[in-house]
Amino acid sequence: MNSGITYALVGIFALAVLFDYINGFHDTANAIATSVTTRALPPGIAIVLSAIANFLGALTGTEVAATIGSGIVTTPAGGDGQMIIAAALVGGICWNLLTWRLGLPSSSSHALIGGLLGGTLAALGASAVHVGSLVEKVVLPLVGSPFVGGLGAFLLMVVLLNVFRRADPHRINQRFRRLQLLSATYMAFSHGSNDAQKTMGIMTAALVTAGILPSFKVPIWIMVLAATAISMGTAAGGWRIIKTMGQRVVKIDPVHGFAAETAAATVIVGASHLGMPVSTTHVVSGAIMGSGASDRLTAVRWGIAGNIVWAWVLTIPASAAVAALAWVVLHAAAAL
């Protein structure tokens, strides 16, 4: 192979593309669950629209990629750095597949971040973790973004309900079904702008550790590769999680779907520009709950919501534990 291009690097890229693909079908529900549930869009059209918007959104920037690839942990050059990255991807993939199988809308973003932390802690210890950046760019958005999305959707619903309080409910539903074509596209675009960048960051970091890139700068071809993988995964769909988010948490009408998608997408696009790898799943779940709570708090099925929150809490430590174990296995295999 050419200098710097090793079987380990090829394996990392294969894992990264697989993670991005799984991220796509795992998070399809983020963009289209409300639109499908309210019958604003047929499932097939919703998925294709979401895949296209995801692809376009992924090409809008690299701020989140820089946070993932160089802002959270120190990844050393050479084989040790590549083992950390491979272990991180294994941790993220395993958690995504488990939560997809259980139908829980957990965060692919934080599964990957947990994997990075687990692999790094196992290999280098806590000194390699950038604690300040981790708190500012990951922990605070992790805690705050679902509440911001929920509050935004709640307030937007209050405005809409007051503006249209004397309108015929049937006509309002019809109008907002059409408007959901825009809000669903906006939601899918925002998802691509944040989630696809995480894989860009991982792949670029792998190239830096291999000595192929002198510094962290995402090449155009990596942006296109990550955008393609996540959009293909989106096209594959994720019906288990769509059912949980669109039907089981709260009863969704077109106006609720429009409010939830618009509020969540605005939060996610803002976070992408700030380089914050937020969980699109967390944000849109919070927005769905916020839009439903605008009618009455009892409209939200808090038991189901509680299960989702537990998945949020467990994501980073669980994926970190899997990644740490993966690093131990890879390190032992490399020593043979």
C-alpha positions as CSV (number, residue, x, y, z in Angstrom):
1,M,0.0,0.0,0.0
2,N,1.0,3.7,-0.4
3,S,2.8,5.4,2.5
4,G,0.4,6.1,5.3
5,I,-2.4,4.0,3.8
6,T,-2.6,0.8,5.9
7,Y,-5.0,-2.0,6.4
8,A,-5.9,-0.4,9.7
9,L,-6.8,2.9,8.0
10,V,-8.9,1.1,5.4
11,G,-10.7,-0.8,8.3
12,I,-11.4,2.5,10.1
13,F,-12.9,4.0,7.0
14,A,-15.1,0.9,6.5
15,L,-16.2,1.2,10.1
16,A,-16.8,5.0,9.7
17,V,-19.0,4.5,6.6
18,L,-20.9,1.7,8.4
19,F,-21.5,4.0,11.4
20,D,-22.7,6.8,9.2
21,Y,-25.0,4.4,7.3
22,I,-26.4,3.1,10.6
23,N,-26.7,6.7,11.9
24,G,-28.9,7.4,8.8
25,F,-31.4,4.6,9.3
26,H,-31.3,4.9,13.1
27,D,-32.1,8.7,12.9
28,T,-34.6,8.6,9.9
29,A,-37.3,9.1,12.5
30,N,-35.8,12.4,13.6
31,A,-36.8,14.0,10.3
32,I,-39.9,12.2,9.2
33,A,-41.7,10.5,12.1
34,T,-44.1,13.4,12.7
35,S,-44.8,13.9,8.9
36,V,-45.5,10.2,8.4
37,T,-47.7,10.0,11.5
38,T,-49.8,13.0,10.6
39,R,-50.1,11.6,7.0
40,A,-48.6,14.8,5.7
41,L,-46.3,12.7,3.5
42,P,-46.4,9.1,2.4
43,P,-43.6,7.1,4.0
44,G,-41.7,6.4,0.7
45,I,-41.8,10.1,-0.4
46,A,-40.8,11.2,3.1
47,I,-37.8,8.9,3.2
48,V,-36.5,10.0,-0.2
49,L,-37.0,13.6,0.6
50,S,-35.2,13.1,3.9
51,A,-32.3,11.4,2.2
52,I,-31.8,14.2,-0.3
53,A,-32.1,16.9,2.4
54,N,-29.6,15.0,4.6
55,F,-27.1,14.9,1.8
56,L,-27.4,18.6,1.1
57,G,-27.2,19.6,4.8
58,A,-24.0,17.5,5.3
59,L,-22.2,19.8,2.8
60,T,-22.9,23.0,4.6
61,G,-19.9,23.1,7.0
62,T,-17.2,21.4,9.1
63,E,-17.4,23.1,12.5
64,V,-18.9,20.0,14.2
65,A,-16.3,17.8,12.4
66,A,-13.5,19.8,14.0
67,T,-15.0,19.4,17.4
68,I,-15.3,15.6,17.1
69,G,-12.0,15.1,15.3
70,S,-9.7,17.4,17.4
71,G,-11.6,19.2,20.1
72,I,-12.6,16.5,22.6
73,V,-9.7,14.2,23.0
74,T,-6.0,14.1,22.0
75,T,-5.5,11.4,19.4
76,P,-1.8,10.4,19.1
77,A,-0.3,9.7,15.7
78,G,0.4,6.2,14.5
79,G,-1.2,2.9,15.5
80,D,-2.3,3.9,19.0
81,G,-4.4,6.7,17.6
82,Q,-5.9,4.5,15.0
83,M,-6.9,1.9,17.5
84,I,-8.6,4.6,19.6
85,I,-10.6,5.7,16.6
86,A,-11.5,2.1,15.6
87,A,-12.6,1.3,19.2
88,A,-14.8,4.5,19.3
89,L,-16.6,3.4,16.1
90,V,-17.2,-0.1,17.4
91,G,-18.7,1.4,20.6
92,G,-20.9,3.7,18.7
93,I,-22.1,1.1,16.2
94,C,-22.9,-1.5,18.9
95,W,-25.0,1.0,20.9
96,N,-26.8,2.2,17.8
97,L,-27.7,-1.3,16.8
98,L,-28.9,-2.2,20.3
99,T,-31.1,0.8,20.7
100,W,-32.5,0.4,17.1
101,R,-33.4,-3.2,17.9
102,L,-35.2,-2.0,21.1
103,G,-36.9,0.9,19.2
104,L,-35.4,3.5,21.5
105,P,-34.5,6.9,19.9
106,S,-31.0,7.3,21.5
107,S,-28.3,9.6,20.2
108,S,-25.9,8.4,17.5
109,S,-23.8,11.5,18.2
110,H,-23.3,10.8,21.9
111,A,-22.7,7.1,21.1
112,L,-19.8,8.2,19.0
113,I,-18.6,10.7,21.6
114,G,-18.9,8.0,24.3
115,G,-16.9,5.7,22.1
116,L,-14.1,8.3,21.7
117,L,-14.0,8.9,25.5
118,G,-14.0,5.2,26.3
119,G,-11.2,4.4,23.8
120,T,-9.1,7.4,24.9
121,L,-9.5,6.7,28.6
122,A,-8.5,3.0,28.1
123,A,-5.5,3.9,26.0
124,L,-4.2,7.2,27.5
125,G,-6.1,8.0,30.6
126,A,-8.0,11.1,31.6
127,S,-5.2,13.5,30.8
128,A,-5.9,13.1,27.1
129,V,-9.5,14.4,27.5
130,H,-10.1,18.1,26.8
131,V,-12.4,18.6,29.8
132,G,-13.2,22.3,29.1
133,S,-14.2,21.6,25.5
134,L,-16.1,18.5,26.5
135,V,-18.2,20.5,28.9
136,E,-18.7,23.5,26.7
137,K,-19.4,21.7,23.4
138,V,-20.9,18.4,24.5
139,V,-22.2,18.2,28.1
140,L,-24.0,21.6,28.2
141,P,-25.7,21.1,24.7
142,L,-26.5,17.5,25.7
143,V,-28.4,18.7,28.8
144,G,-29.8,22.0,27.3
145,S,-30.7,21.2,23.7
146,P,-33.8,19.0,24.4
147,F,-35.2,21.7,26.7
148,V,-34.5,24.4,24.2
149,G,-36.2,22.4,21.5
150,G,-39.1,21.6,23.7
151,L,-39.6,25.2,24.9
152,G,-39.3,26.4,21.3
153,A,-42.0,24.0,20.1
154,F,-44.2,24.8,23.1
155,L,-44.0,28.5,22.4
156,L,-44.5,28.1,18.7
157,M,-47.6,26.0,19.4
158,V,-49.0,28.6,21.8
159,V,-48.6,31.3,19.1
160,L,-50.2,29.1,16.4
161,L,-53.1,28.1,18.6
162,N,-53.8,31.7,19.4
163,V,-53.5,32.9,15.8
164,F,-55.8,30.2,14.5
165,R,-58.1,29.8,17.6
166,R,-61.2,30.7,15.5
167,A,-60.3,28.7,12.4
168,D,-61.9,25.4,11.4
169,P,-59.8,22.6,12.8
170,H,-60.2,20.5,9.7
171,R,-58.9,23.3,7.4
172,I,-56.0,24.0,9.8
173,N,-55.0,20.4,9.7
174,Q,-55.1,20.4,5.9
175,R,-53.0,23.5,5.7
176,F,-50.3,22.3,8.2
177,R,-50.1,19.0,6.4
178,R,-48.9,20.9,3.4
179,L,-46.6,23.1,5.5
180,Q,-45.0,19.9,6.9
181,L,-43.4,19.4,3.5
182,L,-41.2,22.4,4.3
183,S,-40.7,21.7,8.0
184,A,-39.8,18.0,7.4
185,T,-37.3,19.1,4.7
186,Y,-35.8,21.7,7.1
187,M,-35.6,19.0,9.8
188,A,-33.8,16.5,7.5
189,F,-31.4,19.3,6.3
190,S,-30.5,20.2,9.9
191,H,-29.9,16.5,10.7
192,G,-27.4,16.3,7.9
193,S,-25.7,19.5,8.9
194,N,-24.9,18.1,12.3
195,D,-24.8,14.3,12.3
196,A,-22.9,13.7,9.0
197,Q,-20.1,16.0,10.2
198,K,-19.3,13.6,13.1
199,T,-18.2,10.9,10.7
200,M,-16.3,13.5,8.7
201,G,-14.4,14.4,11.9
202,I,-13.5,10.8,12.6
203,M,-12.3,10.0,9.1
204,T,-10.2,13.2,9.0
205,A,-8.7,12.4,12.4
206,A,-7.8,9.0,11.0
207,L,-6.0,10.6,8.1
208,V,-4.1,12.9,10.5
209,T,-3.0,10.0,12.7
210,A,-1.8,8.1,9.6
211,G,0.3,11.1,8.5
212,I,-1.6,11.6,5.3
213,L,-2.9,15.0,6.4
214,P,-0.5,17.4,8.1
215,S,-3.3,19.1,10.1
216,F,-7.0,18.7,10.7
217,K,-8.8,20.0,7.7
218,V,-11.7,18.1,6.2
219,P,-11.2,17.3,2.5
220,I,-14.1,17.7,0.1
221,W,-14.1,14.1,-0.8
222,I,-14.6,13.1,2.8
223,M,-17.6,15.5,3.0
224,V,-19.1,13.9,0.0
225,L,-18.4,10.3,1.3
226,A,-20.0,11.0,4.7
227,A,-23.0,12.8,3.1
228,T,-23.6,9.9,0.8
229,A,-23.3,7.2,3.5
230,I,-25.8,9.0,5.9
231,S,-28.3,9.7,3.1
232,M,-28.2,6.1,1.9
233,G,-28.8,5.0,5.5
234,T,-31.7,7.5,5.7
235,A,-33.2,6.0,2.6
236,A,-33.1,2.6,4.2
237,G,-35.5,3.8,6.9
238,G,-35.8,3.0,10.6
239,W,-39.4,2.0,11.3
240,R,-39.0,0.8,14.8
241,I,-37.9,4.3,16.1
242,I,-40.4,6.1,13.8
243,K,-43.2,4.3,15.6
244,T,-41.9,5.3,19.1
245,M,-41.3,8.9,18.2
246,G,-44.4,9.5,16.0
247,Q,-47.0,7.5,17.8
248,R,-46.1,6.4,21.3
249,V,-44.9,9.5,23.1
250,V,-47.7,11.9,22.2
251,K,-50.6,12.2,19.8
252,I,-49.4,14.2,16.9
253,D,-51.6,16.5,14.7
254,P,-50.1,18.3,11.6
255,V,-49.8,21.6,13.6
256,H,-47.9,19.8,16.3
257,G,-45.6,18.2,13.8
258,F,-44.9,21.5,12.0
259,A,-44.1,23.2,15.3
260,A,-41.9,20.3,16.5
261,E,-39.9,20.0,13.3
262,T,-39.5,23.8,12.9
263,A,-38.3,24.4,16.4
264,A,-36.0,21.3,16.5
265,A,-34.4,22.1,13.1
266,T,-33.7,25.7,14.1
267,V,-31.9,24.6,17.3
268,I,-29.9,22.0,15.4
269,V,-28.8,24.4,12.6
270,G,-27.7,26.9,15.2
271,A,-25.7,24.2,17.1
272,S,-24.0,23.1,13.8
273,H,-22.8,26.6,13.2
274,L,-21.4,26.8,16.7
275,G,-19.6,23.5,16.3
276,M,-21.7,21.7,18.9
277,P,-22.4,18.0,18.2
278,V,-25.9,17.9,19.6
279,S,-28.2,15.0,19.5
280,T,-30.8,15.5,16.8
281,T,-32.7,12.7,18.5
282,H,-32.8,14.5,21.8
283,V,-33.8,17.8,20.3
284,V,-36.6,16.5,18.2
285,S,-37.9,14.2,21.0
286,G,-37.9,17.3,23.3
287,A,-39.7,19.3,20.6
288,I,-42.4,16.6,20.1
289,M,-43.0,16.5,23.9
290,G,-43.1,20.4,24.0
291,S,-45.6,20.6,21.2
292,G,-47.8,18.0,22.8
293,A,-47.6,19.6,26.2
294,S,-49.0,22.8,24.7
295,D,-52.4,21.2,24.7
296,R,-52.1,19.7,28.2
297,L,-49.3,18.0,30.2
298,T,-51.3,14.8,30.3
299,A,-51.1,14.6,26.5
300,V,-47.6,13.3,26.8
301,R,-47.1,9.7,27.7
302,W,-44.5,10.3,30.4
303,G,-43.8,6.6,30.9
304,I,-42.6,6.2,27.3
305,A,-40.8,9.6,27.6
306,G,-39.0,8.3,30.7
307,N,-37.7,5.2,28.8
308,I,-36.3,7.6,26.2
309,V,-34.6,9.7,28.8
310,W,-33.0,6.6,30.3
311,A,-31.6,5.8,26.9
312,W,-30.2,9.3,26.7
313,V,-28.5,8.9,30.1
314,L,-27.0,5.5,29.4
315,T,-25.7,6.3,25.9
316,I,-22.3,7.8,26.7
317,P,-21.3,5.5,29.5
318,A,-22.5,2.4,27.7
319,S,-20.8,3.2,24.4
320,A,-17.7,4.2,26.3
321,A,-17.6,0.8,28.0
322,V,-17.9,-1.0,24.7
323,A,-15.2,1.1,23.2
324,A,-12.8,0.6,26.1
325,L,-13.3,-3.2,25.7
326,A,-12.8,-2.9,22.0
327,W,-9.5,-1.1,22.6
328,V,-8.3,-3.7,24.9
329,V,-9.0,-6.4,22.3
330,L,-7.4,-4.5,19.5
331,H,-4.4,-3.7,21.6
332,A,-3.9,-7.3,22.6
333,A,-4.3,-8.4,18.9
334,A,-1.7,-5.9,17.8
335,A,0.7,-7.2,20.3
336,L,0.6,-10.7,19.0
